[in-house]
Amino acid sequence: RYRIAAFYYFLNSGTNPYVKHHVVVIPDTSLYSHVMNDTDTVNGGFINSVLYTQGLTQANEMVASVFGPPLQVPVLLSSARTGANASSWAWANVGACIMNEGMVYSAPMWGAQVHSPYNNGNRVTQLPLFMLRPDLINVRNNYWFSDIASESGFASHLAAGRPGLSAASSVLGVRPFFCIGKAS
């Protein structure tokens, strides 16, 4: 089951403003499980993680089989770290991608407190779905967020119903967001 999470969430984002009308969609639970990285490192931020560079292919294929190819939307993703903090970001055009803590909880929980703008990027507000239906946050499985949370781990949501910090080599759920709409 998939749910509409927001309308026009990325409108006017990006160095060239994104102007396509779109709907943000998320699955009720994780689609599958994957490591964030093969070792417990956050070097290179989320944009250089194994999950981002290789692990989201399956999510994009699953989404495309149901909805057609997801729209490519501009997202700022962490691209470096200093100590336990994200310290830089880079724009990427993404199809299916995992959420950050702000999209779910409305604020960083475990994500680096000092430099959370590099974790948040342009995903700075809670998805309206979670504001209206907070019961859909805790779906009784562990899933990843893109936020750097320590020198060796990323933020996560744990099945017990709370924010978590998980070692990058942990195998957790992939619960992506993606956008659908008119391509032109």
C-alpha positions as CSV (number, residue, x, y, z in Angstrom):
1,R,0.0,0.0,0.0
2,Y,1.2,3.5,-0.9
3,R,0.0,6.8,0.5
4,I,0.1,10.4,-0.7
5,A,2.4,12.2,1.7
6,A,2.5,15.7,0.3
7,F,1.6,17.9,-2.7
8,Y,4.2,20.1,-4.4
9,Y,6.9,19.5,-1.7
10,F,9.8,20.2,-4.1
11,L,8.2,23.0,-6.1
12,N,10.6,25.9,-6.8
13,S,13.6,23.9,-5.3
14,G,16.9,23.6,-7.0
15,T,19.4,25.8,-8.8
16,N,17.0,25.8,-11.7
17,P,13.6,26.0,-9.9
18,Y,11.7,22.7,-10.2
19,V,8.3,23.7,-11.6
20,K,6.5,20.4,-12.3
21,H,3.4,19.7,-10.3
22,H,3.9,16.6,-8.3
23,V,2.7,14.4,-5.5
24,V,5.1,12.8,-2.9
25,V,4.2,9.2,-2.3
26,I,5.6,6.7,0.3
27,P,4.9,3.0,1.0
28,D,3.3,2.0,4.2
29,T,6.3,0.0,5.2
30,S,9.8,-0.7,4.0
31,L,10.1,-2.2,0.5
32,Y,13.2,-4.3,1.3
33,S,16.3,-4.1,3.5
34,H,19.8,-2.9,2.7
35,V,23.0,-1.6,4.4
36,M,23.8,2.1,4.3
37,N,27.5,1.2,3.8
38,D,29.5,-2.0,3.8
39,T,31.5,-0.8,6.8
40,D,30.6,1.5,9.6
41,T,31.5,4.8,7.9
42,V,29.7,8.0,7.1
43,N,32.5,9.4,5.0
44,G,31.2,11.1,1.9
45,G,27.8,11.6,3.4
46,F,24.6,10.0,2.2
47,I,25.2,10.9,-1.5
48,N,28.3,8.6,-1.5
49,S,26.8,5.8,0.5
50,V,26.3,2.3,-0.9
51,L,22.5,2.6,-0.3
52,Y,22.3,5.8,-2.4
53,T,24.7,4.7,-5.2
54,Q,23.6,1.1,-5.5
55,G,20.8,0.2,-3.1
56,L,18.1,2.5,-4.4
57,T,18.0,0.9,-7.9
58,Q,15.6,-1.7,-6.5
59,A,13.3,1.0,-5.1
60,N,13.2,2.8,-8.4
61,E,12.4,-0.5,-10.2
62,M,9.7,-1.3,-7.8
63,V,8.1,2.1,-8.0
64,A,8.3,2.1,-11.8
65,S,6.6,-1.3,-12.0
66,V,3.5,0.2,-10.1
67,F,3.5,3.9,-11.1
68,G,5.9,4.2,-14.0
69,P,9.2,5.9,-13.6
70,P,9.2,8.4,-10.7
71,L,9.9,12.0,-11.4
72,Q,13.4,13.2,-10.9
73,V,13.3,15.9,-8.3
74,P,16.2,18.1,-7.0
75,V,17.3,17.2,-3.5
76,L,20.2,18.5,-1.4
77,L,22.0,15.5,0.1
78,S,24.9,15.4,2.6
79,S,28.2,14.9,0.7
80,A,30.9,15.1,3.5
81,R,31.4,14.9,7.2
82,T,33.6,16.4,9.8
83,G,33.6,14.4,13.0
84,A,30.1,13.3,13.6
85,N,28.5,16.1,11.6
86,A,27.5,16.4,8.0
87,S,29.6,19.3,6.7
88,S,28.7,19.8,3.1
89,W,26.0,19.0,0.6
90,A,25.4,18.5,-3.1
91,W,22.4,18.7,-5.4
92,A,21.1,15.4,-6.9
93,N,18.1,14.7,-9.1
94,V,16.5,11.7,-7.4
95,G,13.7,9.3,-8.2
96,A,13.1,7.1,-5.2
97,C,15.1,8.2,-2.2
98,I,15.0,7.7,1.5
99,M,13.5,10.3,3.8
100,N,15.4,12.4,6.4
101,E,14.3,12.8,10.0
102,G,12.7,16.2,9.3
103,M,10.3,14.7,6.7
104,V,9.0,12.2,9.3
105,Y,9.5,13.8,12.8
106,S,9.6,17.5,11.8
107,A,13.0,18.0,13.4
108,P,16.4,16.2,13.7
109,M,16.5,13.6,16.5
110,W,19.8,11.7,16.1
111,G,21.0,13.6,13.0
112,A,24.0,15.8,13.7
113,Q,22.7,18.6,15.8
114,V,25.5,21.1,15.0
115,H,25.2,21.0,11.2
116,S,21.7,19.7,10.6
117,P,21.2,22.0,7.6
118,Y,23.6,19.7,5.7
119,N,21.4,16.7,6.6
120,N,18.1,18.5,6.0
121,G,19.0,20.2,2.7
122,N,15.8,21.3,1.0
123,R,13.7,18.7,2.9
124,V,13.0,20.9,5.9
125,T,9.3,20.4,6.7
126,Q,7.4,17.4,7.9
127,L,5.4,15.6,5.3
128,P,1.7,16.5,6.0
129,L,0.8,12.8,6.0
130,F,2.9,12.3,9.2
131,M,1.4,15.4,10.8
132,L,-2.1,14.2,10.2
133,R,-1.4,10.5,10.8
134,P,1.5,10.1,13.2
135,D,0.6,6.4,13.6
136,L,2.1,5.9,10.1
137,I,5.5,6.8,11.4
138,N,5.9,3.7,13.5
139,V,5.1,0.8,11.2
140,R,6.8,-1.8,13.4
141,N,10.0,-2.1,11.3
142,N,13.4,-0.5,11.3
143,Y,14.1,1.9,8.4
144,W,16.9,4.2,7.4
145,F,17.0,8.0,7.2
146,S,19.6,9.9,5.2
147,D,20.9,11.9,8.2
148,I,24.5,11.5,9.4
149,A,24.1,10.8,13.1
150,S,27.7,9.9,14.3
151,E,31.1,9.1,12.9
152,S,29.9,5.6,12.1
153,G,26.2,5.7,11.7
154,F,23.1,7.2,10.2
155,A,19.7,8.1,11.8
156,S,17.0,5.5,11.6
157,H,13.5,4.7,12.9
158,L,13.3,1.6,15.1
159,A,10.5,-0.9,15.2
160,A,9.9,-0.2,18.9
161,G,8.6,3.2,17.8
162,R,11.4,5.6,18.4
163,P,14.2,7.4,16.6
164,G,17.4,5.5,16.4
165,L,21.1,5.7,15.5
166,S,22.3,2.7,13.6
167,A,25.7,1.6,12.5
168,A,26.1,2.2,8.7
169,S,26.7,-1.6,8.1
170,S,23.4,-2.5,9.7
171,V,20.7,-4.0,7.5
172,L,17.6,-1.9,7.9
173,G,14.5,-1.2,5.8
174,V,14.4,1.0,2.8
175,R,11.2,3.1,3.0
176,P,11.6,5.6,0.2
177,F,9.7,8.7,-0.9
178,F,9.2,9.3,-4.6
179,C,7.2,11.8,-6.7
180,I,4.7,11.1,-9.4
181,G,3.0,13.6,-11.7
182,K,3.0,14.9,-15.2
183,A,6.5,14.7,-16.6
184,S,6.3,17.9,-18.6
